[in-house]
Amino acid sequence: MTPGATITLSALPLRPGASGPAVADLQRRLAASGHEPGDPVGEFGDGTARAVEGFQQQAGLRSDGVCDASTWAALVESEFRLGDRLVCLRSPMMRGNDVAELQLRLGALGFDAGRVDGIFGPATRAAVGDFQRNAGLITDEVCGPDTVEALMRLEGRGGRATVTAVRERDRLRRSLRQLKALRVAVGADESLHPIAVRLAASLQDVGVATVLLEGEWSDQAAGANEFDADVYLGLTLAEGTVVEASYFEVTGFASAGGRHLAELVVKELPATPGWDIGAVTGMRLPILRETRATAVLVQLGDRAAVHESRDLVIASLQRALEAWATDPAPELPEHAAGAAPAAGERRAGPIPPA
């Protein structure tokens, strides 16, 4: 069966207590992903909630046991395997685990397909074309059976890191700058929008080109991309007294700039009275995945602690951005950088046959 969405957006979110065909479809997809619900078909009980939580954790999403639009989309995408279909650039862009695997394999061989985000965009198309030329294949920039076969044949010949990760770090380190030179996108969920407004105003007051974003996370990502932001900083409210900063990370790829900014944010924020020690997490949330710039989502709680410490929060986030601007991606030890080609390196000749 070809993977596809049968649950309509109006049926979401699905949570404990729900029942019917939509729940049955959810359970089938969870089982296919390796997370057996254990509840009767069509009944969303504790077993289905645990299965959803397990899948969310595996997919780099918030593990709350509720199937929202992001969880459903990740479930649909997880059903695609490299070679199941032709993948190419189209509108809307193709998404799936097969695209992520393609990006990872290309990057390990030195072909920069962009971040391993599972979205087939212009960078991935160009990398497919480069690989096809080097492999002596028809250069149609479409990943079909011949391209997949060539990638599989070369498995293990790449380094431990994707060239994309190496080039991101190099690009950031070559662009050391001051805070005023950055283009910053600031966003938040509805509950923390007032703080985002004040943070954006504070950045503008010191001469930083800033855009304030609101609405759904995917809409904010699109806004940051349209603004051509250097960095996106988002705020969302947590239920407990926590501080968590998340950056984009999936198997085989982690945003070096995002991780460092998340670390700086956590370093600045835990001094707030009543908050626990901060955490830095790599995730695949839509805002982190879809924003082309370095992106960090900061989860703060509870509401009273956040609003009582509003001025401290804003000052802390601004200090973190200022520190990141001058050193966005600290050097890694040589052994941790992987064996991918150095930034800017291009393969000069065809890939040798297996």
ZIMOPE-V974917 format. One record per residue. N is the residue number from 0. RES is the residue in three letters. NEAR is the number of other ideal C-beta (glycine too) atoms within 8 Angstrom. Layout:
# ZIMOPE-V974917
n->{N | N}
res->{RES | RES}
near->{NEAR | NEAR}
This chain:
# ZIMOPE-V974917
n->{0 | 1 | 2 | 3 | 4 | 5 | 6 | 7 | 8 | 9 | 10 | 11 | 12 | 13 | 14 | 15 | 16 | 17 | 18 | 19 | 20 | 21 | 22 | 23 | 24 | 25 | 26 | 27 | 28 | 29 | 30 | 31 | 32 | 33 | 34 | 35 | 36 | 37 | 38 | 39 | 40 | 41 | 42 | 43 | 44 | 45 | 46 | 47 | 48 | 49 | 50 | 51 | 52 | 53 | 54 | 55 | 56 | 57 | 58 | 59 | 60 | 61 | 62 | 63 | 64 | 65 | 66 | 67 | 68 | 69 | 70 | 71 | 72 | 73 | 74 | 75 | 76 | 77 | 78 | 79 | 80 | 81 | 82 | 83 | 84 | 85 | 86 | 87 | 88 | 89 | 90 | 91 | 92 | 93 | 94 | 95 | 96 | 97 | 98 | 99 | 100 | 101 | 102 | 103 | 104 | 105 | 106 | 107 | 108 | 109 | 110 | 111 | 112 | 113 | 114 | 115 | 116 | 117 | 118 | 119 | 120 | 121 | 122 | 123 | 124 | 125 | 126 | 127 | 128 | 129 | 130 | 131 | 132 | 133 | 134 | 135 | 136 | 137 | 138 | 139 | 140 | 141 | 142 | 143 | 144 | 145 | 146 | 147 | 148 | 149 | 150 | 151 | 152 | 153 | 154 | 155 | 156 | 157 | 158 | 159 | 160 | 161 | 162 | 163 | 164 | 165 | 166 | 167 | 168 | 169 | 170 | 171 | 172 | 173 | 174 | 175 | 176 | 177 | 178 | 179 | 180 | 181 | 182 | 183 | 184 | 185 | 186 | 187 | 188 | 189 | 190 | 191 | 192 | 193 | 194 | 195 | 196 | 197 | 198 | 199 | 200 | 201 | 202 | 203 | 204 | 205 | 206 | 207 | 208 | 209 | 210 | 211 | 212 | 213 | 214 | 215 | 216 | 217 | 218 | 219 | 220 | 221 | 222 | 223 | 224 | 225 | 226 | 227 | 228 | 229 | 230 | 231 | 232 | 233 | 234 | 235 | 236 | 237 | 238 | 239 | 240 | 241 | 242 | 243 | 244 | 245 | 246 | 247 | 248 | 249 | 250 | 251 | 252 | 253 | 254 | 255 | 256 | 257 | 258 | 259 | 260 | 261 | 262 | 263 | 264 | 265 | 266 | 267 | 268 | 269 | 270 | 271 | 272 | 273 | 274 | 275 | 276 | 277 | 278 | 279 | 280 | 281 | 282 | 283 | 284 | 285 | 286 | 287 | 288 | 289 | 290 | 291 | 292 | 293 | 294 | 295 | 296 | 297 | 298 | 299 | 300 | 301 | 302 | 303 | 304 | 305 | 306 | 307 | 308 | 309 | 310 | 311 | 312 | 313 | 314 | 315 | 316 | 317 | 318 | 319 | 320 | 321 | 322 | 323 | 324 | 325 | 326 | 327 | 328 | 329 | 330 | 331 | 332 | 333 | 334 | 335 | 336 | 337 | 338 | 339 | 340 | 341 | 342 | 343 | 344 | 345 | 346 | 347 | 348 | 349 | 350 | 351 | 352 | 353}
res->{MET | THR | PRO | GLY | ALA | THR | ILE | THR | LEU | SER | ALA | LEU | PRO | LEU | ARG | PRO | GLY | ALA | SER | GLY | PRO | ALA | VAL | ALA | ASP | LEU | GLN | ARG | ARG | LEU | ALA | ALA | SER | GLY | HIS | GLU | PRO | GLY | ASP | PRO | VAL | GLY | GLU | PHE | GLY | ASP | GLY | THR | ALA | ARG | ALA | VAL | GLU | GLY | PHE | GLN | GLN | GLN | ALA | GLY | LEU | ARG | SER | ASP | GLY | VAL | CYS | ASP | ALA | SER | THR | TRP | ALA | ALA | LEU | VAL | GLU | SER | GLU | PHE | ARG | LEU | GLY | ASP | ARG | LEU | VAL | CYS | LEU | ARG | SER | PRO | MET | MET | ARG | GLY | ASN | ASP | VAL | ALA | GLU | LEU | GLN | LEU | ARG | LEU | GLY | ALA | LEU | GLY | PHE | ASP | ALA | GLY | ARG | VAL | ASP | GLY | ILE | PHE | GLY | PRO | ALA | THR | ARG | ALA | ALA | VAL | GLY | ASP | PHE | GLN | ARG | ASN | ALA | GLY | LEU | ILE | THR | ASP | GLU | VAL | CYS | GLY | PRO | ASP | THR | VAL | GLU | ALA | LEU | MET | ARG | LEU | GLU | GLY | ARG | GLY | GLY | ARG | ALA | THR | VAL | THR | ALA | VAL | ARG | GLU | ARG | ASP | ARG | LEU | ARG | ARG | SER | LEU | ARG | GLN | LEU | LYS | ALA | LEU | ARG | VAL | ALA | VAL | GLY | ALA | ASP | GLU | SER | LEU | HIS | PRO | ILE | ALA | VAL | ARG | LEU | ALA | ALA | SER | LEU | GLN | ASP | VAL | GLY | VAL | ALA | THR | VAL | LEU | LEU | GLU | GLY | GLU | TRP | SER | ASP | GLN | ALA | ALA | GLY | ALA | ASN | GLU | PHE | ASP | ALA | ASP | VAL | TYR | LEU | GLY | LEU | THR | LEU | ALA | GLU | GLY | THR | VAL | VAL | GLU | ALA | SER | TYR | PHE | GLU | VAL | THR | GLY | PHE | ALA | SER | ALA | GLY | GLY | ARG | HIS | LEU | ALA | GLU | LEU | VAL | VAL | LYS | GLU | LEU | PRO | ALA | THR | PRO | GLY | TRP | ASP | ILE | GLY | ALA | VAL | THR | GLY | MET | ARG | LEU | PRO | ILE | LEU | ARG | GLU | THR | ARG | ALA | THR | ALA | VAL | LEU | VAL | GLN | LEU | GLY | ASP | ARG | ALA | ALA | VAL | HIS | GLU | SER | ARG | ASP | LEU | VAL | ILE | ALA | SER | LEU | GLN | ARG | ALA | LEU | GLU | ALA | TRP | ALA | THR | ASP | PRO | ALA | PRO | GLU | LEU | PRO | GLU | HIS | ALA | ALA | GLY | ALA | ALA | PRO | ALA | ALA | GLY | GLU | ARG | ARG | ALA | GLY | PRO | ILE | PRO | PRO | ALA}
near->{2 | 4 | 9 | 5 | 5 | 4 | 11 | 5 | 6 | 4 | 7 | 11 | 7 | 12 | 10 | 9 | 5 | 9 | 7 | 7 | 6 | 10 | 14 | 10 | 10 | 16 | 14 | 8 | 12 | 15 | 11 | 7 | 11 | 5 | 11 | 8 | 12 | 7 | 11 | 5 | 6 | 9 | 9 | 13 | 10 | 7 | 10 | 17 | 13 | 11 | 15 | 15 | 11 | 10 | 15 | 14 | 9 | 8 | 10 | 10 | 12 | 6 | 8 | 6 | 10 | 10 | 11 | 8 | 8 | 9 | 14 | 13 | 9 | 13 | 14 | 11 | 12 | 12 | 12 | 12 | 8 | 11 | 6 | 7 | 6 | 6 | 11 | 10 | 10 | 7 | 3 | 4 | 9 | 11 | 9 | 13 | 11 | 13 | 15 | 12 | 10 | 16 | 19 | 13 | 12 | 15 | 20 | 14 | 12 | 12 | 13 | 11 | 13 | 10 | 9 | 14 | 11 | 12 | 11 | 13 | 9 | 6 | 9 | 16 | 12 | 9 | 15 | 16 | 11 | 9 | 16 | 13 | 9 | 11 | 10 | 6 | 10 | 5 | 7 | 7 | 10 | 9 | 10 | 8 | 6 | 8 | 14 | 11 | 8 | 12 | 14 | 7 | 7 | 11 | 7 | 4 | 5 | 11 | 8 | 6 | 11 | 14 | 15 | 14 | 14 | 15 | 11 | 13 | 14 | 11 | 9 | 12 | 10 | 6 | 7 | 7 | 8 | 7 | 13 | 7 | 6 | 12 | 11 | 15 | 17 | 15 | 16 | 13 | 8 | 6 | 8 | 13 | 10 | 6 | 14 | 14 | 9 | 10 | 14 | 12 | 8 | 11 | 14 | 9 | 6 | 9 | 5 | 10 | 6 | 11 | 13 | 9 | 11 | 9 | 5 | 5 | 11 | 9 | 9 | 17 | 15 | 9 | 12 | 17 | 12 | 6 | 9 | 5 | 13 | 7 | 16 | 17 | 16 | 14 | 14 | 12 | 13 | 10 | 5 | 7 | 8 | 12 | 15 | 12 | 18 | 14 | 18 | 15 | 12 | 13 | 5 | 8 | 14 | 11 | 14 | 12 | 14 | 15 | 13 | 13 | 18 | 14 | 10 | 11 | 16 | 14 | 9 | 11 | 16 | 11 | 6 | 12 | 5 | 5 | 12 | 8 | 5 | 14 | 9 | 11 | 9 | 10 | 13 | 11 | 13 | 9 | 15 | 16 | 12 | 12 | 15 | 4 | 11 | 13 | 17 | 16 | 13 | 15 | 12 | 15 | 12 | 10 | 8 | 6 | 14 | 14 | 8 | 6 | 10 | 10 | 6 | 9 | 13 | 12 | 9 | 13 | 14 | 13 | 9 | 13 | 15 | 10 | 9 | 13 | 11 | 10 | 8 | 13 | 11 | 5 | 5 | 8 | 6 | 5 | 4 | 6 | 9 | 10 | 6 | 15 | 8 | 7 | 9 | 6 | 8 | 5 | 9 | 3 | 4 | 6 | 11 | 4 | 3 | 4}
